[in-house]
């Protein structure tokens, strides 16, 4: 009996497992240390919000993508035929949903650590820094505006893949921007403390494995389809951008870990 290995499924399983498991070391380490001081509040809030944007995007691409035949029946087949469906799978959805839930667990440790987790009472009340709070509020305003426009147009004109892809790509841009910004306070937090004590470096290594596997999965999927070109890049730039941003900043954390140690 010959077994055929579908590498994109294998890589999808690897990246989902790696990125999902990477959510646990910070939570466990905070619990064992009885403190969440190693985690930046700005990082946690921005990360949770970014996961929300990503989750909405995956739900729309998986469950609300109009079949080409239905699009043609609506009279806009000339446009819809050119819309390449993003390479989003159930792996992406379940990883994102799990990550969103685990981020809320981390939020509870950072904000309500002493009340819910019996952590040590901190001397100073932790708040988001002004610049990150303003950026967070701005992203919510942009998300609200984009969402109102998207659902209003769908209600008037009808559901179209081109509009769905544009909206989802905007959500990906919000997520990527949140990822770019969310890592900065954690990098600065580590730099100011000159220490990685309490920081779960295991999650960083798992993030690297997940990022590499995610990119390799996309390469396999595109190779089986039409190859890599401008159209497929536009359809999948969100996954590419997220993986690259994750890898760049995780290598920054690894360099800090080597420099500062525990």
C-alpha positions, -999 to 999 in steps of 0.1 A, spaced: 0 0 0 13 34 -10 7 64 12 8 99 -3 19 127 20 1 160 14 28 183 26 6 214 28 -16 196 54 15 184 73 30 219 74 -4 233 83 -6 209 113 30 218 123 24 256 123 -9 254 140 6 232 168 37 254 171 18 287 172 -9 272 195 15 257 220 35 289 220 6 306 238 10 285 269 46 291 282 39 328 291 7 319 309 24 290 327 55 310 336 34 339 350 14 314 371 46 297 384 63 331 391 32 345 407 37 376 387 31 390 352 57 418 353 77 403 325 48 409 301 41 444 287 5 455 290 7 473 257 19 441 240 -10 421 254 -38 445 245 -25 452 210 -19 414 204 -55 405 215 -70 432 193 -49 420 164 -61 385 168 -97 397 167 -91 414 134 -75 383 120 -103 360 133 -130 382 116 -110 380 83 -106 342 85 -143 337 92 -153 358 62 -129 341 38 -139 306 50 -176 309 54 -188 339 32 -168 335 0 -193 335 -29 -188 305 -53 -179 316 -89 -211 301 -103 -232 322 -79 -212 353 -87 -218 348 -125 -255 345 -118 -254 379 -102 -241 394 -134 -206 403 -123 -187 372 -134 -163 393 -155 -150 407 -122 -154 378 -99 -135 354 -121 -104 374 -116 -106 372 -78 -83 345 -65 -95 330 -32 -69 333 -5 -52 301 7 -70 301 40 -78 267 57 -95 254 88 -60 252 103 -58 290 101 -93 294 117 -87 271 147 -52 284 154 -66 320 154 -96 312 176 -74 294 201 -49 322 200 -76 348 206 -89 329 237 -54 324 251 -47 361 247 -77 368 269 -62 345 295 -30 365 293 -49 397 296 -66 384 327 -31 377 342 -17 411 333 -48 433 343 -64 412 371 -35 391 382 -37 398 419 -75 394 420 -80 364 397 -47 346 399 -35 356 434 -4 372 420 18 394 440 3 429 444 23 454 423 34 487 437 23 507 407 -9 504 387 -1 493 352 -16 513 323 -11 514 286 14 541 275 -2 571 259 12 565 224 1 529 223 -33 537 238 -39 563 210 -28 539 183 -51 512 198 -81 535 198 -73 547 162 -72 511 150 -107 505 166 -120 536 149 -106 525 115 -120 489 120 -155 503 129 -155 526 98 -144 498 74 -169 474 89 -198 498 86 -189 506 49 -184 469 41 -217 456 55 -237 486 43 -225 481 7 -233 444 9 -268 451 21 -273 475 -8 -255 459 -37 -251 423 -26 -222 401 -15 -191 402 -38 -158 385 -35 -139 415 -46 -153 436 -17 -148 407 7 -111 404 -3 -106 441 -1 -121 442 34 -102 412 46 -69 426 33 -76 458 52 -81 437 83 -48 420 76 -32 454 73 -46 463 107 -34 430 121 1 435 106 3 470 119 -7 458 153 20 431 151 46 457 141 36 480 170 29 453 196 64 439 196 80 473 201 68 478 237 79 443 246 114 448 230 117 481 249 103 465 281 131 439 279 157 466 271 146 488 301 148 458 325 181 446 309 167 411 317 146 384 302 138 370 336 102 358 336 100 360 298 91 326 282 117 322 255 101 288 246 72 306 230 96 325 208 112 294 194 78 279 188 68 311 170 98 307 147 89 271 138 53 282 132 63 312 110 86 290 88 60 262 85 33 288 76 54 302 47 64 267 35 27 257 35 18 286 14 46 278 -11 33 242 -14 -3 254 -20 8 280 -46 30 254 -64 0 230 -67 -22 259 -80 -10 286 -104 23 294 -89 34 327 -74 25 359 -92 11 394 -84 -25 382 -82 -17 354 -57 5 378 -37 -24 403 -34 -47 374 -23 -22 361 3 -1 390 13 -17 390 48 -3 355 57 30 364 41 33 397 60 23 382 93 48 353 91 77 377 81 69 402 109 67 374 134 100 360 123 119 393 123 108 403 159 112 368 173 149 368 161 151 402 179 138 385 211 163 357 207 192 382 204 180 399 236 178 365 253 214 358 243 225 393 254 206 396 287 201 360 297 177 351 325 
